Amino acid sequence: MRLSEDKVRRIAERLHDELEQRGLLKYQDPRGAKAGVGRAARVKAIYDYIVADLRKEEELDAEVEKILATYSREFKGTEYDIMFRKHKDELARKKGLII
């Protein structure tokens, strides 16, 4: 994964807190629940979503690398980057992914 688990966790926490501060996130903690338990569950859900999305992108990258490996010649430098982006965009569009 391109981001560490700790970094993804911090992003999820910050996203949750920003949405809450702006009034875009509305929730009620269950009765009798300890303070912060509901927040932790919501942050975990955001974290899981981000991780799943990053894994989809990793799978897409691996698929693109397989495609580029089938070419008869090897790409170098900027040419590789251009071909990688081209194939990645095309595959993402075919699979309905937003990258």
KAHUKA-V851367 format. One record per backbone hydrogen bond with DSSP energy under -1.0 kcal/mol. NH is the residue of the N-H (numbers start at 0). CO is the residue of the C=O. E is the energy in kcal/mol with one decimal. If there is no record, write none. Layout:
nh=(NH,NH)
co=(CO,CO)
e=(E,E)
//
This chain:
nh=(7,8,9,10,11,12,13,14,15,16,17,18,19,20,21,22,23,24,32,36,39,40,41,42,43,44,45,46,47,48,49,50,51,52,53,54,55,56,57,58,59,60,61,62,63,64,65,66,67,68,69,70,78,80,81,82,83,84,85,86,87,88,89,90,91,92,93,94,96)
co=(3,4,5,6,7,8,9,10,11,12,13,14,15,16,17,19,18,18,29,33,35,36,37,38,39,40,41,42,43,44,45,46,47,48,49,50,51,52,53,54,55,56,57,58,59,60,61,62,63,64,66,67,75,76,77,78,79,80,81,82,83,84,85,86,87,88,89,90,91)
e=(-2.3,-2.4,-2.3,-2.3,-2.5,-2.5,-2.5,-2.7,-2.4,-2.6,-2.7,-2.5,-2.3,-2.6,-2.1,-1.1,-2.5,-1.1,-1.9,-1.7,-2.4,-1.9,-2.2,-3.0,-2.3,-2.0,-2.1,-2.8,-2.8,-1.9,-2.3,-2.6,-2.4,-2.1,-2.5,-2.2,-1.9,-1.9,-2.1,-2.5,-2.2,-2.6,-2.3,-2.1,-2.3,-2.4,-1.9,-1.9,-2.7,-1.7,-1.2,-1.1,-1.3,-1.7,-2.5,-2.4,-3.0,-2.4,-2.3,-2.5,-2.6,-2.8,-2.1,-2.7,-2.6,-2.2,-2.3,-2.3,-3.0)
//
